[in-house]
């Protein structure tokens, strides 16, 4: 059997900001690193799409320090943030921001040479740095790609999908999967494995994710024995584009322009309404994302929504010269598609944007499984029930650096032959999964099957939840999981995308089941989790714990925390 076999000190799976930072940090410790991604290195995931800001307590625009950032983040988490994780991220944030500036990430500066910092909702200080108001993530990705590209200690494997972590005597010793380009099995033996695969919001019909964010890392971690937390906590971005249809425009681009230019959020009756839910004063946007999403849905529920079921975003009162200055070339792109912001409003509505729960780690980014670390959006701890704007890239950069340092400092025995043996077993399992019977053509269109999962999750386990909807969703997601196992794909050679998509779809059904299970058990509304039948927040803060048993069923429990 043709196969590709590798051996390294540290394997990093995923190549967004967290993964590239982890690879850089491990190499800095002297480790040999392989960074593997099912997409192109540094080109997939969420970081490259991020437009806005990065929250760090530099204190260059007004007095600030990590303790204030810590308090703001813990308050925003609605009692579910892990203080140990939050503290290590906010304390190391300033140094990491300076580090990536050395890689060519040019943070905007004021005329006096200080880094520009702005206030974002939930932050009590001008704390958030940016490169360009619409290109912070892209610039960060570019800088990190340069930082790892020519380092002989870092080997890059693109278009490789990891399907299972290999354990020996309770320790992760590597990973196995396949090359999407060559359709041959791949094994990677490693002393330490870092998961940096990002979130799972592709599971929802309305989402801002890249198409490859199907939650693979959560399943890899759970199958290896790691604990997951608060999987029901998914953040919905409040003012994502809804109508009219636009081409080539990121749906979550409106937020920075709203802050910058004073765009008004109106209901279907063209009334400002956020004062009723968050006490916002017109022109002052202080409500957190969970509260803004909730307010829009409540207006729609009350019959005061826009024609397509959202809210209006209005810039018509802003002078054209200020619009052009604020939007730059985007104003002409919008006009070319028939949207004149000087004369008309657009409709916006919440969209699945960020995974708040995830893999439980300690402050060194170790999971509960020896040899396995995790970082970035994949982990639990920083955000609790609500993420403050600007905290995502901070989390990715800091936790990636810590994970890389931890893994790079450990030198353990490698088990190349054992990992190769496991590859043969895994390849046989994959063949059975893809081809439970021999067919001349695919029995099911994999992308259409994905859309069925997405629609179910949005309609019945999305932003607004209830016992009735969730119970129905739980039954249906199990049916989809069974169906996914049973339909057969035709044999393919190179670039077998349907094989990747079937694996992703199965992972999505498993994760959907976890989200639903957690949402049913959480009989309250807290942050991003809204139960229509339990609108109040409980006094005690409870965290949901998930582990995956050998039958691929979620074992679930609830843990009471000290926060409220």
Secondary structure, 3 states (H helix, E strand, C coil): CCEEEEEEEEEEECCCHHHHHHHHHHHHCCCCEEEECCCCCCCCCCHHHCCCCEECCCCCCCCCCHHHHHHHHHHHCCCCCCHHHHHHHHHHHHHHHHHHHCCCCCCCECCCCCECCECCCCCCCCCEECCCCCCHHHHHHHHHHHHHHCCCCEEEECCEEEEEEEEECCEEEEEEEEECCCCEEEEEEEEEEEECCCCCHHHCCCECCCCCCCCHHHHHHHHCCCCEECCCCEEEEEEEEEECCCCCCCCCCHHHHHHHHCCEEECCCCCECCHHHHCCCCCCCCCCHHHHHHHHHHHHHCCCCCCCCCEEEECCCCCHHHHHHHHCCHHHHHHHCCCCCCCCCEEEEEEEEEECCEECCCCCCECCCECEEECHHHECCCCCCCCCCCHHHHHHHHHHHHHHHHHHHCCCCCCHHHHHHHHHHHHHHHHHHHCCCCCCCCCCCHHHHHHHHHHHHHHHHCCEECHHHHHHHHHHHHHHHHHHHHCCCCCCCCCCHHHHHHHHHHHHHHHHHHHHHHHHHCCCCECCEEECCECCCCCCCEEEEEEECCCCCEEEEEEECCCC
